[in-house]
């Protein structure tokens, strides 16, 4: 490793792989390293034997679950919206050569003890029990405003400065009741708690119009195609600094690769990050779809905080054999939330109770960190750990190999 690189990327998580791919496409010389012998980091995809080793400590899953090779269980489910920045990124990088797309069957919300489909068409909106007829008319006016809003076109603002008025003030202009506000803020804009109500409305409007990003392995492969060098299973990657405190290379196994910048996940520079929370997570293997979701093979289900008496939302994701993540007839469901107590199993119970009979259930948790360094001073760019929800509804789903989409229709 005597060569010098423009950028060294440490960790093959979602964000690291996206950045690696984009930097390589733009012509930079990239070295991408990971201490693990697999891609994906915390967002990797495991076969059944790997899943059993991680959570049960052995490599002998029961035979009734089917062949190990038929499982691709995401440690972080990847649901992303089908419109916006990511689409432009996909076009720019041509990474779609390495990915297949599959539509999510629907997005659902937990309201007053029942599961309801989030309307995706005008017909579904008219039939939805989430709002009465008069409320639907008011909500329709609000959705039309959001749909027509263009940040760069004042004629669409209706005299409202969304950088100054709060989400609460914007929504109140349409006379929407609390249940509708809960639905819009958590099932559509996918805010994780109610802090957004007292923050500028522009973010909520943007969240209702956009999506978020994903794609670890596709971007990793893309980086290699454009000249990026990959080294997995590289232990003890130590970031080196010069006398001025700027990064100058990464050392592993006695060799140092020189660079001007480092991109990495928090685990590679623990002294430059701080803990901001913990995510509680359950992974279930089932032989049926989630009840009350129209036999859907892939869904997102949002449990807003108020419905559970929590401070933040809970999320349920489900995919199945139709996405090549499990053998024929098997479904994989994920329940996740920001941990608010030390009893993670009890915290996740409201989401688990919605799944119906479960073949196998695994519990896990991981800490969330955010960087505290100043990149302009040390040239270290540290990613943040993904939150419980992988962002907005009406989405695309990708399980390492598969991406899906479902457009929002107000």
N, C-alpha and C positions, 0 to 999 in steps of 0.2 A: 504493500500500500504506500509506495513512495510517490504516487502521483498527487497533484494538487487539484482540488475541485472548487467550483464556484460555491456550491452548497452541499452540505452533508445533512441528510434527513435521518433521524433516529426514531425507530418505531414505525410499524406498518399499519397503524390504525387508520380510520376513515379519513381524517383531515390530513394526516401526514402523506397518505397515498395520493390524495387529490392534489396537494401542493407539489409533490414530487412529479406527478404527471404534467401539471401545468408548467412547471419550471423547465422540464425537459423539452416539452413542445416549443417553448420559447427560446430554446437554444442554449440553455445553461448546462454546464457539466455537473451532473448530479451523482453522488454516491449515496445509496439508500441502505441502511443497516438496521438489523433487528437482533436482539438477544435471543429471540425465540426461533424455532425451526419451522415456523409457519407464518403466513400472512394474516393480517387483520388485528393483531393486538387484542384489546378488550372487546373489539367488535368482530372477532373471528367467527368462523362457522365450523362446528364440530360434528364428526360422525358419531354414531352411537357408542362405540368403544371409547372414544376420547371423552364423550360426555360422562360416561360411567366412571372413567378414571378421575375426572375433575371433581365430581360430586360424591362418588361412592367409594373411591379409593381402590377400585379393582377394575379389571378389563373383561368382566364376564356378565354382560347384560342378559336378561332372560330371553330365551329363544322366541317367546310369543310376540316380542316387539318387532321381529323381522330382521333382515340383514343390516349390519352396521353401515355398509357402504351406501345404503339407500337414504341415510339421514344426513342432512346438512342443517344443523340447529344453530341459528344465529345467536350469539351472546348479546348483541344489540340489534333488534329487529329494524329493518331499514324501509320505512315508509316515507316517500317524498312526494311533493306535489309535482304535477305534470307541466307546470308552466313557470316561466321566469328565468332567473339567473342560471340555474342548473342546466336548463335546456340549452342556453347559449354556451355554457361550458362544454356540454356534450358535443355540440356542433363544432365548437372551436377545436376540441381535442380529437374528434372522430373516435372517441372511446366506445361508441355504440357498436363498433365492430366486434367487441368482446362481451357484449351483454345482450340478453333477451328481455323483452318487456311483456308484462302480464298484468291485466287490469285487476284491481282490488274490487271485490264484489260489493263492498259498501262500508260506510262509516256509521257508527252507532253511538248513542249517548244514553247514559243511565239517568233517568229522571223520575222522581217520585216512586222509587222502588221497581221500575220497569225499564226494559231496554227498548229504545226507539231508534229507528233509522234516521240518520241525518239526511234531509231531503237533498237529492242530487238533480232533480228535474222539477219543472213547474207543476207537473201532475202530482209528484210525491209531496211537494210543498202543500198543495191544496188538501191532500188526504191526511197529512201528518197530524197526529193527536197532540203534538207538542204545543200547539197554539190554537186558540179558537179562531173563528172566521174573522172577527174584527181585528184581532191581534195580528193575523196573517197579513191583513191589508196594511197595517202600520209597518210591519216588518218588511213587507215588499218594498215600500217606499225607501226604507233605510238601505236595503240591498241594492236598489237601483242607484241610490246616491253613491254607494261604495263602488259599484260596478263602473259607473261613469266617471268617477274621480280620477283626475290626472294631475299629479303634483305640479306639472309644468304648464298647466292650462287653467288660469284663474277663473275662466268662465264655467268650469265644472265644480268650483268650490262653494257655490251658493253663498258667498260672503263669509264663509267660515275659515278661520286660520287654524288648521289642525295641529300646528306646532305650539299653539297657545291654549286652545281649549282642551279639556281632558276627555277621555273616552266616555266618562260618565256624563259629561255635559253634552257631548255629541249625541249619544244614544237617547238622552232624556228629551231632546228636541223632537223625537219621533214617538214619544209617549209609550215606550215599550215597557212591559211589566218585568218583574225581577226574574221570572223563569226564562223569559226570552233573552234577557241580558246574560243570564247564566249560560244559556245555549250558545249565543253568539260568541261570547268571550272565551268559552272553554271548548266547545265542539267545533267551532268554525275558525276562530283566530288562534285557538289552541294555546292560550295563556295558561300557565301552570297554577296560578293563584290570582287573587283579585286586586293585586297591586296596580295592574294596568288601568283600573278605573280612575285612578287619580293621576295618571301620567298622560302626556300629550297623545291625542287621538290618532295622530299620523301613523304611529307604529301599529295600532290595531287595524287600521284601514289597510296598511300594507300587508299585514299578516293575512287578512282576508283575501288578498289578491295574489299572494305569492305562495311559495313552497320552501322546502329546504333541501340540503344536499346529502349525498350518500356516496356509495360505490368504492369500496376499498380495492378489491382485487383487480377490477377492470382498469382502474387508474394505475395500479402497480404495473400491470402488464404494459400499459400505454407508455409509462416511463421507460421501461426496458426497450420498447420498440424505438423510442426516440433517443437512445444512447445512454439512458440512465443505467448505472451499475448497481446490481442488487447483491447483498451479502446477508443471508439469514444465518441464524445460529451463531452470532458473534457475541461472545460473553463479555461482560465487564467493559462495555463501551464507555470510556471516560472522555468527557469533553475537556479539551485543553485550552488554556487562556494565556495571552501574552502579558507583558508587564503593565499594559494599559487596561487590562481587564477585558479585552476583546477576544472573542473566540478565535483560535488559530488552527484547530484540528481536533480529531477524535482518535483515541488510542484503543486498540483491542488486540489481545494476544501478542503484545510486545511491539506492534507496528502502529505507526501514526499516519493517518491520512490528513493532509493539510487542507484547509478550507478558509473561506472568508466569512461564511455564515452557517449557522446550524438551525435546522427546524426539527423539533422533537416533541414527544409527548411528555407530560409532567414527570414521569418516573425516571427520566434520564437526567433531570436537573432538579432534584428534590429541594435543594436549598434556595431555589428561585421561584417557588410556588407556595401557595397556602391552601389549606383545606376549606372548602366552602359548603360541603354537605356530603350526604351519603345516599346512594340509591339502593333501595330494597327491590329484589327481583325474584320472581318464581317462574319456573319453566315447566310446563305440563305436556306430557304425551297423552293423547286421547284417541279414541276410536270413533269420534263423531264431531260434527261442527258445534260451535257454541250455541246452546239453545236460544230460541227467539231471535235468530239472525237470518231467517229465511234460508236455512241450510247452506249458508255462505261458506265457501272454502277459504276465503281470506277477508278479514275484517279488522277494522280498528274500532275500539269501544272506549269512549271517554267517560270517566266517572268524576264529574265536577266536585270540587271540594265541599261545597255546601250540601250536596246530597249525602255526604259521608261524615260530616262534622269534622273535616280535616282543614289544615292550613293550605294544602296544595292538592292538585288533582291526582287521580290514579288512572293508569292506562292499561288496557288489555289489547293485545295484538294476536291474531291467529292466521296461520297459513297451513297448507296441507300438502298431501301427495301430489296435488295438481300443480304445485310449484317445484316439484322434484326435491323437496326437503324431507320427505319421509316415505316409507313404503306405502303401497296401495291401501287405502282405507284408514290411514293414520293422519292425525292433525297435531300441530305444535302450537301451543298457546303460551303467551308471555304476559305476566302481570308485573307491573313496575310502578314505583312511586318514590318520591323523595322521603327518606326515612325520617320520621318525626318522633319515634320512640326506639327503645332497644329491643323490643319484641317484634322482629320483622315479620314473623309468620302471622301473628295476630293483625298486624297492620295491613297485610295483603289479603286477609280473609274475605273482605267484601268483593274483591275482584275474583278470587278463586271460587267463591260460592256461585258465581255466574257461569262457570265452565261446565257444570254437570259432572258425570262420572269421569274419573281420571285414572289412567293406567299407571303412570309414574309421575312423581312431582319432585322437583329439585328447587332448593332455596339458595340464594346467593346475594351478595351485596358488594358494592365497590364505592370507594371514596371519590368525590369530585374535587378537583383542584383548579385554581386559576393562577396565571403567572403574576408575579409581583415585580419582575425585573423591568428595566427600560431597554427595549431592543436596540434603540439608537446608540446606546452606550456599550453594550456587550455583543451585539449582533446575534443574539439568541432569540429565536421566535418559538415560543412554547404554546402548544395548543391547549384548549380546555377540554376536560372530560365530558362526554355526552351526558345530557340530563335524562330523566326517566322517559320522557316522550321524545321521539325523534322527529318532532315537529309536524307542521300542520296537517289538517284533515283533507279529505278529497285528494287522494294521493296516489303516488307510485309506490310499488313495493318491490324491493330487491333483496333476495336472500343470497348474497354473494354472487350468484350467477343470474338472478332474475330481478327484473325491475317491472313495476306495474303502474298503471295510471288510472285516474278517475277524475274527470274535470268537474269543477264547481259550477253549478247552475243556480243562480239566485231565483 
